[in-house]
Amino acid sequence: MSDPDGYYAVIFTSQRANADPSYEEMAVRMAELARTQPGFLGMQSARGPEGAGITVSYWKTEAAIGAWKENAEHLLAQERGRKDWYSSYEVRIARVERAYGMRQP
C-alpha cells in the first residue's frame, strides 16, 4: 500500500475481557463493512492467546476516518466493545508519509 500523497493509519489496540463468541461474528462484520466505506484502503489484524489484539486500518483521508467512526452499525459495535468485549483499548491515528517493504517471490 503506497500512495505518494500519504494516507492515514488507525491503530486500534485492545485487551479482550472475555471469550464471548459473538465478538468474532462482529469483528468479521466490521471488516466487511469497513471495506465498503469511501476512503478505505486496507486492514491488518492480529490477536494473541492472552487476548491482546491490534488492528490497523488504512484510510485515504481524516474525513474518511471520521465517517467510519460515525457509521451507525460501527457505533453499535463500539458500544458493545466498551460494554462486553474489552477490558481496555486505545485508538491512535497516524499519518503515513512513507511505506516500504519486501516480498519473497
Secondary structure, 3 states (H helix, E strand, C coil): CCCCCCEEEEEEEEEECCCCCHHHHHHHHHHHHHHCCCCEEEEEEEECCCCEEEEEEEECCHHHHHHHHCCHHHHHHHHHHHHHHEEEEEEEEEEECCCCCCCCC
